[in-house]
Amino acid sequence: MPTKVYKALADPTRRKILQLLRERDMTAGELADHFDSAKPTLSRHFSVLREADLIQGDKDGNYVRYRLNVSVLEEALLAMLETFKIDVGERDEELA
Amino acid sequence: MPTKVYKALADPTRRKILQLLRERDMTAGELADHFDSAKPTLSRHFSVLREADLIQGDKDGNYVRYRLNVSVLEEALLAMLETFKIDVGERDEELA
């Protein structure tokens, strides 16, 4: 997994954005309603997430609508498990 | 998962240290053999990983021997999957 994905995840605001978009697509304005951060700060977070390919912004009239690239996030986390040889399946068996 | 774990993982040298310690415990010197980084740089990385509780350093004579806190790393990655509602089990079924 590229370092930019790790870095994108290493911020609580950005993780919250991903969690919100996990529920449904949202415009920049809708997302902003969930944060106290200034607009330029949020824009910077969106841009970091876009550069990591974790989210995608589509023009929707005068708005930008963001959606989560679920498969990119999923692949990233699975790659992380593989990097550190963490076997989730084995763990599930232990818990069962 | 605390931000300091995410930040600890957001660096390729620190991830490599974790991967090396995943194989076996190593002294600071043994770890250093795998990197071109200056000693103080590596010490800083060790310290970030210790603060995140991902590794532990035990005095062994004149050496510090590092070991991976596997369960901390495992819990951290599983918490990440949960945060973003990534269901690895479901995926395994899809692939099967």
N, CA and C atoms of all chains as a GROMACS GRO file, in nm:
protein
  576
    1MET      N    1   0.085  -0.120   0.000
    1MET     CA    2   0.000   0.000   0.000
    1MET      C    3   0.089   0.125   0.000
    2PRO      N    4   0.059   0.220  -0.086
    2PRO     CA    5   0.144   0.339  -0.092
    2PRO      C    6   0.133   0.422   0.036
    3THR      N    7   0.244   0.490   0.068
    3THR     CA    8   0.250   0.573   0.188
    3THR      C    9   0.141   0.679   0.188
    4LYS      N   10   0.100   0.730   0.072
    4LYS     CA   11  -0.001   0.836   0.073
    4LYS      C   12  -0.136   0.787   0.125
    5VAL      N   13  -0.165   0.659   0.111
    5VAL     CA   14  -0.289   0.606   0.170
    5VAL      C   15  -0.277   0.604   0.323
    6TYR      N   16  -0.162   0.554   0.372
    6TYR     CA   17  -0.139   0.555   0.517
    6TYR      C   18  -0.149   0.698   0.571
    7LYS      N   19  -0.086   0.791   0.502
    7LYS     CA   20  -0.088   0.930   0.550
    7LYS      C   21  -0.229   0.987   0.546
    8ALA      N   22  -0.303   0.951   0.443
    8ALA     CA   23  -0.442   0.998   0.432
    8ALA      C   24  -0.524   0.950   0.551
    9LEU      N   25  -0.494   0.829   0.597
    9LEU     CA   26  -0.570   0.771   0.709
    9LEU      C   27  -0.524   0.824   0.845
   10ALA      N   28  -0.406   0.885   0.847
   10ALA     CA   29  -0.346   0.926   0.974
   10ALA      C   30  -0.397   1.060   1.025
   11ASP      N   31  -0.523   1.088   1.002
   11ASP     CA   32  -0.582   1.213   1.049
   11ASP      C   33  -0.728   1.186   1.085
   12PRO      N   34  -0.769   1.226   1.205
   12PRO     CA   35  -0.906   1.194   1.251
   12PRO      C   36  -1.016   1.258   1.166
   13THR      N   37  -0.993   1.379   1.116
   13THR     CA   38  -1.095   1.442   1.031
   13THR      C   39  -1.112   1.363   0.902
   14ARG      N   40  -1.000   1.323   0.843
   14ARG     CA   41  -1.008   1.247   0.718
   14ARG      C   42  -1.073   1.111   0.739
   15ARG      N   43  -1.045   1.048   0.853
   15ARG     CA   44  -1.109   0.919   0.880
   15ARG      C   45  -1.260   0.938   0.895
   16LYS      N   46  -1.298   1.048   0.961
   16LYS     CA   47  -1.441   1.077   0.980
   16LYS      C   48  -1.509   1.102   0.844
   17ILE      N   49  -1.441   1.172   0.755
   17ILE     CA   50  -1.495   1.196   0.620
   17ILE      C   51  -1.520   1.061   0.551
   18LEU      N   52  -1.422   0.972   0.560
   18LEU     CA   53  -1.437   0.840   0.497
   18LEU      C   54  -1.554   0.764   0.559
   19GLN      N   55  -1.567   0.774   0.690
   19GLN     CA   56  -1.677   0.705   0.758
   19GLN      C   57  -1.812   0.760   0.712
   20LEU      N   58  -1.821   0.892   0.699
   20LEU     CA   59  -1.947   0.954   0.653
   20LEU      C   60  -1.980   0.908   0.511
   21LEU      N   61  -1.879   0.906   0.426
   21LEU     CA   62  -1.902   0.866   0.287
   21LEU      C   63  -1.925   0.716   0.275
   22ARG      N   64  -1.888   0.643   0.378
   22ARG     CA   65  -1.916   0.499   0.380
   22ARG      C   66  -2.067   0.477   0.387
   23GLU      N   67  -2.137   0.573   0.451
   23GLU     CA   68  -2.283   0.563   0.465
   23GLU      C   69  -2.354   0.604   0.336
   24ARG      N   70  -2.311   0.720   0.282
   24ARG     CA   71  -2.372   0.766   0.155
   24ARG      C   72  -2.286   0.876   0.092
   25ASP      N   73  -2.307   0.899  -0.036
   25ASP     CA   74  -2.239   1.008  -0.105
   25ASP      C   75  -2.284   1.140  -0.044
   26MET      N   76  -2.196   1.237  -0.040
   26MET     CA   77  -2.231   1.368   0.015
   26MET      C   78  -2.162   1.479  -0.062
   27THR      N   79  -2.229   1.596  -0.066
   27THR     CA   80  -2.164   1.713  -0.124
   27THR      C   81  -2.064   1.766  -0.022
   28ALA      N   82  -1.973   1.850  -0.071
   28ALA     CA   83  -1.874   1.914   0.018
   28ALA      C   84  -1.946   1.987   0.131
   29GLY      N   85  -2.058   2.052   0.100
   29GLY     CA   86  -2.135   2.127   0.200
   29GLY      C   87  -2.195   2.036   0.307
   30GLU      N   88  -2.251   1.924   0.262
   30GLU     CA   89  -2.309   1.829   0.358
   30GLU      C   90  -2.201   1.775   0.452
   31LEU      N   91  -2.085   1.745   0.394
   31LEU     CA   92  -1.974   1.697   0.477
   31LEU      C   93  -1.932   1.805   0.576
   32ALA      N   94  -1.925   1.928   0.526
   32ALA     CA   95  -1.880   2.040   0.610
   32ALA      C   96  -1.968   2.057   0.734
   33ASP      N   97  -2.098   2.024   0.720
   33ASP     CA   98  -2.190   2.036   0.834
   33ASP      C   99  -2.149   1.948   0.953
   34HIS      N  100  -2.066   1.848   0.926
   34HIS     CA  101  -2.024   1.757   1.034
   34HIS      C  102  -1.895   1.801   1.103
   35PHE      N  103  -1.840   1.914   1.059
   35PHE     CA  104  -1.711   1.956   1.114
   35PHE      C  105  -1.711   2.104   1.150
   36ASP      N  106  -1.626   2.140   1.244
   36ASP     CA  107  -1.609   2.280   1.279
   36ASP      C  108  -1.500   2.346   1.196
   37SER      N  109  -1.427   2.263   1.122
   37SER     CA  110  -1.311   2.312   1.049
   37SER      C  111  -1.349   2.418   0.947
   38ALA      N  112  -1.256   2.508   0.920
   38ALA     CA  113  -1.275   2.610   0.816
   38ALA      C  114  -1.278   2.542   0.679
   39LYS      N  115  -1.346   2.607   0.585
   39LYS     CA  116  -1.362   2.550   0.451
   39LYS      C  117  -1.228   2.513   0.384
   40PRO      N  118  -1.128   2.602   0.388
   40PRO     CA  119  -1.000   2.568   0.322
   40PRO      C  120  -0.934   2.446   0.387
   41THR      N  121  -0.951   2.431   0.519
   41THR     CA  122  -0.895   2.315   0.589
   41THR      C  123  -0.961   2.187   0.537
   42LEU      N  124  -1.093   2.191   0.526
   42LEU     CA  125  -1.165   2.073   0.475
   42LEU      C  126  -1.126   2.044   0.330
   43SER      N  127  -1.116   2.150   0.250
   43SER     CA  128  -1.078   2.132   0.110
   43SER      C  129  -0.944   2.061   0.100
   44ARG      N  130  -0.854   2.098   0.189
   44ARG     CA  131  -0.723   2.035   0.190
   44ARG      C  132  -0.737   1.885   0.223
   45HIS      N  133  -0.823   1.855   0.319
   45HIS     CA  134  -0.845   1.714   0.353
   45HIS      C  135  -0.904   1.637   0.234
   46PHE      N  136  -1.002   1.699   0.167
   46PHE     CA  137  -1.061   1.633   0.049
   46PHE      C  138  -0.952   1.604  -0.053
   47SER      N  139  -0.864   1.701  -0.070
   47SER     CA  140  -0.762   1.687  -0.172
   47SER      C  141  -0.663   1.575  -0.136
   48VAL      N  142  -0.629   1.564  -0.008
   48VAL     CA  143  -0.540   1.454   0.034
   48VAL      C  144  -0.607   1.318   0.008
   49LEU      N  145  -0.736   1.312   0.037
   49LEU     CA  146  -0.810   1.186   0.017
   49LEU      C  147  -0.823   1.153  -0.131
   50ARG      N  148  -0.841   1.257  -0.213
   50ARG     CA  149  -0.849   1.236  -0.358
   50ARG      C  150  -0.716   1.188  -0.412
   51GLU      N  151  -0.608   1.250  -0.366
   51GLU     CA  152  -0.475   1.213  -0.415
   51GLU      C  153  -0.444   1.067  -0.380
   52ALA      N  154  -0.499   1.020  -0.268
   52ALA     CA  155  -0.479   0.881  -0.228
   52ALA      C  156  -0.579   0.790  -0.298
   53ASP      N  157  -0.666   0.850  -0.381
   53ASP     CA  158  -0.768   0.777  -0.456
   53ASP      C  159  -0.874   0.713  -0.365
   54LEU      N  160  -0.884   0.761  -0.242
   54LEU     CA  161  -0.981   0.705  -0.149
   54LEU      C  162  -1.120   0.762  -0.171
   55ILE      N  163  -1.127   0.885  -0.223
   55ILE     CA  164  -1.257   0.943  -0.257
   55ILE      C  165  -1.251   1.003  -0.398
   56GLN      N  166  -1.369   1.028  -0.449
   56GLN     CA  167  -1.382   1.083  -0.583
   56GLN      C  168  -1.484   1.197  -0.575
   57GLY      N  169  -1.454   1.307  -0.640
   57GLY     CA  170  -1.546   1.421  -0.639
   57GLY      C  171  -1.605   1.442  -0.778
   58ASP      N  172  -1.739   1.439  -0.787
   58ASP     CA  173  -1.804   1.460  -0.916
   58ASP      C  174  -1.886   1.587  -0.912
   59LYS      N  175  -1.872   1.666  -1.017
   59LYS     CA  176  -1.952   1.788  -1.029
   59LYS      C  177  -2.100   1.751  -1.037
   60ASP      N  178  -2.181   1.819  -0.957
   60ASP     CA  179  -2.326   1.796  -0.960
   60ASP      C  180  -2.388   1.935  -0.956
   61GLY      N  181  -2.406   1.993  -1.075
   61GLY     CA  182  -2.452   2.131  -1.082
   61GLY      C  183  -2.346   2.222  -1.022
   62ASN      N  184  -2.387   2.301  -0.923
   62ASN     CA  185  -2.291   2.391  -0.858
   62ASN      C  186  -2.214   2.323  -0.744
   63TYR      N  187  -2.245   2.198  -0.718
   63TYR     CA  188  -2.185   2.129  -0.605
   63TYR      C  189  -2.080   2.028  -0.651
   64VAL      N  190  -1.997   1.991  -0.558
   64VAL     CA  191  -1.912   1.873  -0.580
   64VAL      C  192  -1.966   1.764  -0.489
   65ARG      N  193  -2.000   1.653  -0.548
   65ARG     CA  194  -2.050   1.540  -0.469
   65ARG      C  195  -1.938   1.438  -0.454
   66TYR      N  196  -1.909   1.404  -0.329
   66TYR     CA  197  -1.801   1.309  -0.303
   66TYR      C  198  -1.854   1.170  -0.279
   67ARG      N  199  -1.780   1.074  -0.330
   67ARG     CA  200  -1.814   0.936  -0.296
   67ARG      C  201  -1.687   0.859  -0.260
   68LEU      N  202  -1.707   0.761  -0.176
   68LEU     CA  203  -1.596   0.678  -0.129
   68LEU      C  204  -1.560   0.576  -0.235
   69ASN      N  205  -1.432   0.559  -0.262
   69ASN     CA  206  -1.388   0.448  -0.346
   69ASN      C  207  -1.371   0.326  -0.255
   70VAL      N  208  -1.483   0.260  -0.229
   70VAL     CA  209  -1.484   0.152  -0.129
   70VAL      C  210  -1.378   0.047  -0.162
   71SER      N  211  -1.368   0.012  -0.290
   71SER     CA  212  -1.276  -0.096  -0.325
   71SER      C  213  -1.130  -0.055  -0.298
   72VAL      N  214  -1.099   0.074  -0.319
   72VAL     CA  215  -0.962   0.120  -0.291
   72VAL      C  216  -0.933   0.110  -0.141
   73LEU      N  217  -1.029   0.154  -0.061
   73LEU     CA  218  -1.013   0.147   0.085
   73LEU      C  219  -1.000   0.001   0.130
   74GLU      N  220  -1.086  -0.082   0.073
   74GLU     CA  221  -1.084  -0.224   0.108
   74GLU      C  222  -0.951  -0.288   0.072
   75GLU      N  223  -0.906  -0.263  -0.051
   75GLU     CA  224  -0.778  -0.319  -0.095
   75GLU      C  225  -0.664  -0.270  -0.007
   76ALA      N  226  -0.670  -0.142   0.031
   76ALA     CA  227  -0.564  -0.083   0.113
   76ALA      C  228  -0.556  -0.152   0.249
   77LEU      N  229  -0.672  -0.174   0.310
   77LEU     CA  230  -0.671  -0.236   0.443
   77LEU      C  231  -0.630  -0.382   0.434
   78LEU      N  232  -0.673  -0.449   0.328
   78LEU     CA  233  -0.633  -0.588   0.312
   78LEU      C  234  -0.482  -0.599   0.286
   79ALA      N  235  -0.428  -0.503   0.209
   79ALA     CA  236  -0.284  -0.501   0.183
   79ALA      C  237  -0.208  -0.479   0.314
   80MET      N  238  -0.267  -0.398   0.402
   80MET     CA  239  -0.206  -0.371   0.532
   80MET      C  240  -0.199  -0.501   0.614
   81LEU      N  241  -0.309  -0.577   0.613
   81LEU     CA  242  -0.311  -0.704   0.685
   81LEU      C  243  -0.203  -0.798   0.632
   82GLU      N  244  -0.188  -0.797   0.499
   82GLU     CA  245  -0.092  -0.885   0.436
   82GLU      C  246   0.051  -0.840   0.469
   83THR      N  247   0.074  -0.710   0.464
   83THR     CA  248   0.207  -0.655   0.495
   83THR      C  249   0.256  -0.705   0.630
   84PHE      N  250   0.166  -0.708   0.726
   84PHE     CA  251   0.207  -0.745   0.861
   84PHE      C  252   0.165  -0.889   0.896
   85LYS      N  253   0.125  -0.963   0.794
   85LYS     CA  254   0.088  -1.104   0.813
   85LYS      C  255  -0.010  -1.125   0.927
   86ILE      N  256  -0.115  -1.045   0.925
   86ILE     CA  257  -0.222  -1.061   1.023
   86ILE      C  258  -0.332  -1.142   0.955
   87ASP      N  259  -0.359  -1.259   1.014
   87ASP     CA  260  -0.458  -1.348   0.954
   87ASP      C  261  -0.591  -1.334   1.028
   88VAL      N  262  -0.683  -1.261   0.968
   88VAL     CA  263  -0.812  -1.235   1.032
   88VAL      C  264  -0.894  -1.362   1.041
   89GLY      N  265  -0.886  -1.443   0.936
   89GLY     CA  266  -0.964  -1.567   0.933
   89GLY      C  267  -0.931  -1.657   1.050
   90GLU      N  268  -0.802  -1.675   1.074
   90GLU     CA  269  -0.755  -1.759   1.184
   90GLU      C  270  -0.811  -1.707   1.317
   91ARG      N  271  -0.810  -1.575   1.330
   91ARG     CA  272  -0.859  -1.512   1.451
   91ARG      C  273  -1.008  -1.541   1.470
   92ASP      N  274  -1.083  -1.532   1.360
   92ASP     CA  275  -1.226  -1.559   1.367
   92ASP      C  276  -1.251  -1.700   1.420
   93GLU      N  277  -1.169  -1.794   1.374
   93GLU     CA  278  -1.184  -1.932   1.420
   93GLU      C  279  -1.158  -1.942   1.570
   94GLU      N  280  -1.054  -1.869   1.613
   94GLU     CA  281  -1.021  -1.870   1.756
   94GLU      C  282  -1.138  -1.817   1.839
   95LEU      N  283  -1.205  -1.716   1.785
   95LEU     CA  284  -1.314  -1.652   1.858
   95LEU      C  285  -1.440  -1.738   1.854
   96ALA      N  286  -1.452  -1.820   1.749
   96ALA     CA  287  -1.577  -1.895   1.730
   96ALA      C  288  -1.591  -2.004   1.836
   97MET      N  289  -0.913   0.327   1.693
   97MET     CA  290  -0.767   0.322   1.702
   97MET      C  291  -0.711   0.462   1.717
   98PRO      N  292  -0.619   0.482   1.809
   98PRO     CA  293  -0.565   0.617   1.828
   98PRO      C  294  -0.485   0.663   1.707
   99THR      N  295  -0.487   0.794   1.686
   99THR     CA  296  -0.417   0.855   1.574
   99THR      C  297  -0.269   0.822   1.576
  100LYS      N  298  -0.209   0.806   1.695
  100LYS     CA  299  -0.065   0.781   1.698
  100LYS      C  300  -0.028   0.646   1.636
  101VAL      N  301  -0.120   0.550   1.636
  101VAL     CA  302  -0.092   0.424   1.568
  101VAL      C  303  -0.095   0.446   1.416
  102TYR      N  304  -0.197   0.517   1.368
  102TYR     CA  305  -0.203   0.550   1.225
  102TYR      C  306  -0.077   0.624   1.182
  103LYS      N  307  -0.036   0.722   1.263
  103LYS     CA  308   0.083   0.801   1.228
  103LYS      C  309   0.208   0.714   1.230
  104ALA      N  310   0.214   0.623   1.327
  104ALA     CA  311   0.329   0.533   1.335
  104ALA      C  312   0.341   0.448   1.209
  105LEU      N  313   0.226   0.410   1.154
  105LEU     CA  314   0.225   0.325   1.034
  105LEU      C  315   0.250   0.404   0.905
  106ALA      N  316   0.235   0.536   0.914
  106ALA     CA  317   0.241   0.620   0.793
  106ALA      C  318   0.383   0.654   0.753
  107ASP      N  319   0.475   0.563   0.771
  107ASP     CA  320   0.614   0.586   0.732
  107ASP      C  321   0.674   0.453   0.688
  108PRO      N  322   0.735   0.450   0.569
  108PRO     CA  323   0.786   0.324   0.515
  108PRO      C  324   0.895   0.260   0.600
  109THR      N  325   0.982   0.341   0.660
  109THR     CA  326   1.087   0.284   0.745
  109THR      C  327   1.025   0.216   0.867
  110ARG      N  328   0.926   0.281   0.927
  110ARG     CA  329   0.863   0.223   1.046
  110ARG      C  330   0.786   0.096   1.010
  111ARG      N  331   0.724   0.095   0.892
  111ARG     CA  332   0.653  -0.028   0.852
  111ARG      C  333   0.753  -0.142   0.831
  112LYS      N  334   0.868  -0.106   0.772
  112LYS     CA  335   0.972  -0.209   0.750
  112LYS      C  336   1.024  -0.262   0.883
  113ILE      N  337   1.040  -0.175   0.981
  113ILE     CA  338   1.084  -0.219   1.115
  113ILE      C  339   0.983  -0.320   1.172
  114LEU      N  340   0.855  -0.285   1.158
  114LEU     CA  341   0.750  -0.375   1.209
  114LEU      C  342   0.754  -0.510   1.137
  115GLN      N  343   0.776  -0.503   1.005
  115GLN     CA  344   0.781  -0.628   0.927
  115GLN      C  345   0.900  -0.714   0.970
  116LEU      N  346   1.014  -0.649   0.995
  116LEU     CA  347   1.132  -0.724   1.039
  116LEU      C  348   1.108  -0.788   1.175
  117LEU      N  349   1.044  -0.712   1.264
  117LEU     CA  350   1.018  -0.765   1.399
  117LEU      C  351   0.905  -0.868   1.397
  118ARG      N  352   0.828  -0.868   1.290
  118ARG     CA  353   0.724  -0.970   1.275
  118ARG      C  354   0.789  -1.107   1.259
  119GLU      N  355   0.911  -1.107   1.200
  119GLU     CA  356   0.984  -1.233   1.178
  119GLU      C  357   1.052  -1.281   1.307
  120ARG      N  358   1.120  -1.186   1.374
  120ARG     CA  359   1.187  -1.223   1.500
  120ARG      C  360   1.228  -1.098   1.575
  121ASP      N  361   1.254  -1.113   1.704
  121ASP     CA  362   1.305  -1.003   1.785
  121ASP      C  363   1.443  -0.963   1.734
  122MET      N  364   1.475  -0.836   1.741
  122MET     CA  365   1.606  -0.789   1.695
  122MET      C  366   1.657  -0.676   1.784
  123THR      N  367   1.791  -0.670   1.796
  123THR     CA  368   1.849  -0.556   1.865
  123THR      C  369   1.845  -0.435   1.773
  124ALA      N  370   1.861  -0.318   1.834
  124ALA     CA  371   1.865  -0.195   1.757
  124ALA      C  372   1.970  -0.204   1.646
  125GLY      N  373   2.085  -0.264   1.680
  125GLY     CA  374   2.194  -0.278   1.582
  125GLY      C  375   2.157  -0.369   1.466
  126GLU      N  376   2.091  -0.480   1.498
  126GLU     CA  377   2.048  -0.572   1.390
  126GLU      C  378   1.948  -0.504   1.297
  127LEU      N  379   1.857  -0.430   1.358
  127LEU     CA  380   1.760  -0.356   1.277
  127LEU      C  381   1.831  -0.254   1.189
  128ALA      N  382   1.928  -0.185   1.249
  128ALA     CA  383   2.000  -0.078   1.178
  128ALA      C  384   2.068  -0.131   1.052
  129ASP      N  385   2.110  -0.259   1.057
  129ASP     CA  386   2.176  -0.319   0.941
  129ASP      C  387   2.087  -0.322   0.818
  130HIS      N  388   1.956  -0.311   0.838
  130HIS     CA  389   1.862  -0.316   0.725
  130HIS      C  390   1.831  -0.179   0.665
  131PHE      N  391   1.893  -0.076   0.722
  131PHE     CA  392   1.859   0.060   0.676
  131PHE      C  393   1.985   0.143   0.654
  132ASP      N  394   1.972   0.242   0.566
  132ASP     CA  395   2.081   0.336   0.544
  132ASP      C  396   2.070   0.456   0.638
  133SER      N  397   1.957   0.465   0.709
  133SER     CA  398   1.930   0.582   0.792
  133SER      C  399   2.036   0.600   0.901
  134ALA      N  400   2.059   0.724   0.939
  134ALA     CA  401   2.149   0.755   1.050
  134ALA      C  402   2.088   0.704   1.180
  135LYS      N  403   2.175   0.675   1.275
  135LYS     CA  404   2.132   0.620   1.403
  135LYS      C  405   2.024   0.705   1.473
  136PRO      N  406   2.044   0.837   1.480
  136PRO     CA  407   1.941   0.918   1.549
  136PRO      C  408   1.806   0.913   1.479
  137THR      N  409   1.808   0.901   1.346
  137THR     CA  410   1.683   0.890   1.269
  137THR      C  411   1.612   0.762   1.308
  138LEU      N  412   1.688   0.652   1.312
  138LEU     CA  413   1.627   0.524   1.349
  138LEU      C  414   1.575   0.527   1.493
  139SER      N  415   1.654   0.588   1.582
  139SER     CA  416   1.611   0.597   1.722
  139SER      C  417   1.478   0.670   1.732
  140ARG      N  418   1.463   0.773   1.651
  140ARG     CA  419   1.338   0.847   1.650
  140ARG      C  420   1.222   0.756   1.605
  141HIS      N  421   1.248   0.676   1.502
  141HIS     CA  422   1.144   0.584   1.454
  141HIS      C  423   1.108   0.482   1.563
  142PHE      N  424   1.211   0.427   1.631
  142PHE     CA  425   1.184   0.333   1.740
  142PHE      C  426   1.095   0.398   1.844
  143SER      N  427   1.128   0.523   1.872
  143SER     CA  428   1.055   0.592   1.978
  143SER      C  429   0.908   0.617   1.938
  144VAL      N  430   0.884   0.650   1.811
  144VAL     CA  431   0.746   0.668   1.764
  144VAL      C  432   0.669   0.535   1.775
  145LEU      N  433   0.736   0.426   1.739
  145LEU     CA  434   0.671   0.295   1.745
  145LEU      C  435   0.646   0.252   1.890
  146ARG      N  436   0.738   0.288   1.979
  146ARG     CA  437   0.718   0.256   2.121
  146ARG      C  438   0.603   0.337   2.178
  147GLU      N  439   0.597   0.465   2.141
  147GLU     CA  440   0.489   0.550   2.194
  147GLU      C  441   0.352   0.499   2.148
  148ALA      N  442   0.348   0.438   2.030
  148ALA     CA  443   0.223   0.382   1.980
  148ALA      C  444   0.200   0.242   2.037
  149ASP      N  445   0.294   0.196   2.119
  149ASP     CA  446   0.287   0.065   2.184
  149ASP      C  447   0.297  -0.051   2.084
  150LEU      N  448   0.348  -0.021   1.964
  150LEU     CA  449   0.358  -0.124   1.862
  150LEU      C  450   0.481  -0.212   1.883
  151ILE      N  451   0.584  -0.154   1.944
  151ILE     CA  452   0.703  -0.233   1.976
  151ILE      C  453   0.742  -0.208   2.121
  152GLN      N  454   0.827  -0.297   2.169
  152GLN     CA  455   0.874  -0.288   2.306
  152GLN      C  456   1.024  -0.310   2.304
  153GLY      N  457   1.098  -0.232   2.379
  153GLY     CA  458   1.243  -0.247   2.385
  153GLY      C  459   1.286  -0.296   2.522
  154ASP      N  460   1.357  -0.410   2.523
  154ASP     CA  461   1.404  -0.462   2.651
  154ASP      C  462   1.556  -0.460   2.654
  155LYS      N  463   1.610  -0.417   2.765
  155LYS     CA  464   1.756  -0.417   2.784
  155LYS      C  465   1.806  -0.561   2.782
  156ASP      N  466   1.910  -0.583   2.705
  156ASP     CA  467   1.971  -0.716   2.698
  156ASP      C  468   2.122  -0.692   2.704
  157GLY      N  469   2.174  -0.684   2.827
  157GLY     CA  470   2.315  -0.648   2.843
  157GLY      C  471   2.335  -0.506   2.795
  158ASN      N  472   2.427  -0.488   2.701
  158ASN     CA  473   2.453  -0.354   2.648
  158ASN      C  474   2.359  -0.317   2.534
  159TYR      N  475   2.274  -0.409   2.496
  159TYR     CA  476   2.188  -0.388   2.381
  159TYR      C  477   2.044  -0.359   2.423
  160VAL      N  478   1.970  -0.302   2.331
  160VAL     CA  479   1.824  -0.298   2.347
  160VAL      C  480   1.767  -0.394   2.244
  161ARG      N  481   1.690  -0.487   2.292
  161ARG     CA  482   1.629  -0.585   2.202
  161ARG      C  483   1.483  -0.547   2.184
  162TYR      N  484   1.444  -0.531   2.057
  162TYR     CA  485   1.306  -0.490   2.028
  162TYR      C  486   1.220  -0.609   1.991
  163ARG      N  487   1.096  -0.603   2.036
  163ARG     CA  488   1.003  -0.705   1.989
  163ARG      C  489   0.870  -0.639   1.953
  164LEU      N  490   0.803  -0.701   1.860
  164LEU     CA  491   0.675  -0.650   1.812
  164LEU      C  492   0.565  -0.686   1.910
  165ASN      N  493   0.479  -0.590   1.941
  165ASN     CA  494   0.359  -0.622   2.017
  165ASN      C  495   0.251  -0.667   1.917
  166VAL      N  496   0.260  -0.793   1.881
  166VAL     CA  497   0.174  -0.845   1.773
  166VAL      C  498   0.027  -0.817   1.801
  167SER      N  499  -0.014  -0.839   1.926
  167SER     CA  500  -0.157  -0.823   1.957
  167SER      C  501  -0.201  -0.678   1.939
  168VAL      N  502  -0.112  -0.583   1.972
  168VAL     CA  503  -0.147  -0.442   1.955
  168VAL      C  504  -0.164  -0.410   1.806
  169LEU      N  505  -0.070  -0.459   1.725
  169LEU     CA  506  -0.080  -0.438   1.581
  169LEU      C  507  -0.206  -0.503   1.525
  170GLU      N  508  -0.231  -0.625   1.569
  170GLU     CA  509  -0.349  -0.699   1.522
  170GLU      C  510  -0.478  -0.625   1.559
  171GLU      N  511  -0.488  -0.584   1.685
  171GLU     CA  512  -0.608  -0.512   1.730
  171GLU      C  513  -0.624  -0.383   1.651
  172ALA      N  514  -0.513  -0.315   1.626
  172ALA     CA  515  -0.518  -0.188   1.554
  172ALA      C  516  -0.574  -0.207   1.413
  173LEU      N  517  -0.525  -0.310   1.345
  173LEU     CA  518  -0.571  -0.332   1.208
  173LEU      C  519  -0.716  -0.379   1.206
  174LEU      N  520  -0.754  -0.459   1.304
  174LEU     CA  521  -0.894  -0.504   1.310
  174LEU      C  522  -0.986  -0.386   1.342
  175ALA      N  523  -0.939  -0.295   1.429
  175ALA     CA  524  -1.018  -0.176   1.461
  175ALA      C  525  -1.036  -0.090   1.336
  176MET      N  526  -0.932  -0.087   1.253
  176MET     CA  527  -0.938  -0.011   1.128
  176MET      C  528  -1.046  -0.069   1.037
  177LEU      N  529  -1.048  -0.202   1.025
  177LEU     CA  530  -1.150  -0.267   0.942
  177LEU      C  531  -1.290  -0.233   0.994
  178GLU      N  532  -1.303  -0.232   1.126
  178GLU     CA  533  -1.432  -0.205   1.187
  178GLU      C  534  -1.473  -0.059   1.164
  179THR      N  535  -1.377   0.032   1.181
  179THR     CA  536  -1.402   0.175   1.160
  179THR      C  537  -1.466   0.198   1.024
  180PHE      N  538  -1.414   0.131   0.924
  180PHE     CA  539  -1.461   0.156   0.788
  180PHE      C  540  -1.556   0.046   0.739
  181LYS      N  541  -1.601  -0.037   0.833
  181LYS     CA  542  -1.697  -0.142   0.801
  181LYS      C  543  -1.655  -0.225   0.680
  182ILE      N  544  -1.532  -0.270   0.685
  182ILE     CA  545  -1.482  -0.360   0.581
  182ILE      C  546  -1.493  -0.501   0.635
  183ASP      N  547  -1.572  -0.581   0.566
  183ASP     CA  548  -1.596  -0.718   0.613
  183ASP      C  549  -1.510  -0.814   0.534
  184VAL      N  550  -1.402  -0.857   0.595
  184VAL     CA  551  -1.306  -0.944   0.526
  184VAL      C  552  -1.368  -1.081   0.500
  185GLY      N  553  -1.446  -1.128   0.596
  185GLY     CA  554  -1.508  -1.260   0.583
  185GLY      C  555  -1.596  -1.268   0.460
  186GLU      N  556  -1.680  -1.166   0.441
  186GLU     CA  557  -1.770  -1.160   0.327
  186GLU      C  558  -1.691  -1.167   0.197
  187ARG      N  559  -1.580  -1.091   0.196
  187ARG     CA  560  -1.495  -1.088   0.080
  187ARG      C  561  -1.439  -1.227   0.049
  188ASP      N  562  -1.397  -1.296   0.155
  188ASP     CA  563  -1.343  -1.430   0.136
  188ASP      C  564  -1.447  -1.520   0.068
  189GLU      N  565  -1.573  -1.504   0.110
  189GLU     CA  566  -1.680  -1.583   0.051
  189GLU      C  567  -1.696  -1.551  -0.099
  190GLU      N  568  -1.687  -1.419  -0.127
  190GLU     CA  569  -1.702  -1.378  -0.266
  190GLU      C  570  -1.593  -1.439  -0.353
  191LEU      N  571  -1.473  -1.446  -0.296
  191LEU     CA  572  -1.360  -1.499  -0.372
  191LEU      C  573  -1.365  -1.650  -0.385
  192ALA      N  574  -1.432  -1.714  -0.290
  192ALA     CA  575  -1.433  -1.861  -0.286
  192ALA      C  576  -1.519  -1.918  -0.400
   0.00000   0.00000   0.00000
